[in-house]
Amino acid sequence: MRKHDTMPGSRWALRRRLLAAGLAAFVATASPAFAADSANPYAQAIETLADKLATRFVDPATGRRYADMLRSKLAAGQYEGIGEAKDMARRLTQDLQAVSADGHLRVDLMPPGPRLVESSAAGATGRVDTSPPRTARPSLAPRQASALAPMDLPSVAETKWIAPGVAYIRFNQFAGEPASVAAIQAFVKDHATAKAIIIDTRSLSRGGGLAEMDALFPHLFDRETVLVEMAVAKNDGPSGGPIPFGGRTLRDVSGPANMLVRQHLAVPDVEPRLAKAKVFYLTSKRTRSAGEHFALALQRTHRGILIGERTAGANHFGGIEPIGAGLAAFVPVGRTYDPDTGKDWEGTGIVPDIEVPADQALDRALALASAE
């Protein structure tokens, strides 16, 4: 006799619900990110960001604090209901900065269209950035570097004779494009007889890398000189990180076991044309990142006089990396510092030798140059 199951439909429905609940619990236990993703489309991006910060942030302890905060808020559902990517980027940036302020750490949108990425004074870059052109802000630069900062500006904004015997060069950024290096080479050639040089970084729109400095330093120094030191976690070295960390002006030195440390050098040209010229370096609150690297190199070696305002305090270098869900993050993986003191300028900035309002810095430099 064939037996027929006589269990009422309601009991079958109950069994199916219990089975589904058990399966969901198993999946959630096996993969928390999978479970969270069903309620939050940004969950995986937040987990990716947490992992990057926990394993690669310049200060490991702080990186873990960032990651713990992100995972705690994600688990508590505090990132649910945020629909717009720009709103999520803003919220994540605010939460990260509340844990520990950093002049570069930031989450931004990741629009289409590959372009050059900022490497923040860690050397020339070979990665691409998807940032669109943006109009420069008329106000002072924010304390966080943005992946969406304007990159269509030429790095060298202006060069000229500004007074008899006084050469002037102004920078927008340090993007390392071939045209900017060529412009510096032309500047050196055209102003080889200068008795004084004024380098203006008061209106920087962003930081960048070392290419422009490495084109100018060989003509400012008549002997090989250690400028600064740079340290990055070894897993973010030449093959493991977002930025190339090498070149003829960087030399390996000993450091902590888990860190790759290199000195940035000024390697003089065969005929350093401006080695005897006085150097005045103009600063403002917009002088940031690579601009601050440049400032410390001149100040520490007593090769230049800094005039203007305390700088922005954005030290930690790194790169812009996609994290998913239309978002990208600037992940700081290293720092630049004074090899004599071990100190950097993150959060504090660099105090100029002559502190005056930014709009008075050029006049003060011209007065000093004329008095020489």
Buried (B, 14 or more C-beta within 10 A) or exposed (E): EEEEEEEEEEEEEEEEEEEEEEEEEEEBEEEBBEBBBEEBBBBBBBBBBBBBBBBBBBBBEBBBBBBBBBBEBBEEEBBBEBEEBEEBBBBBBEBBBEBBEBBBBBBBBBBEEEEBBBBBBBBBBEBEBBBBEBEBEEEEBBBBBBBBBBBBBBBBBEBEEBBEBBBBBBBBBBBBBEEBBEBBEEBBEEBEEBBBBBBBBBBBBBBBBBBBBBBBBBBBBBEEBBBBBBBBBBEBBEEBBBBBBBBEBBBEEEBEEEBBBBBBBBBBBEEBBBBEBBBBBBBBBBBBBBBBBBBBBBBBBEBBBBBBBBBBBBBBBBBBBBBBBBBBBBBBBBBBBBBEEEEBBBBEBBBBBBEBEBEEBBEBBBEBBEEE
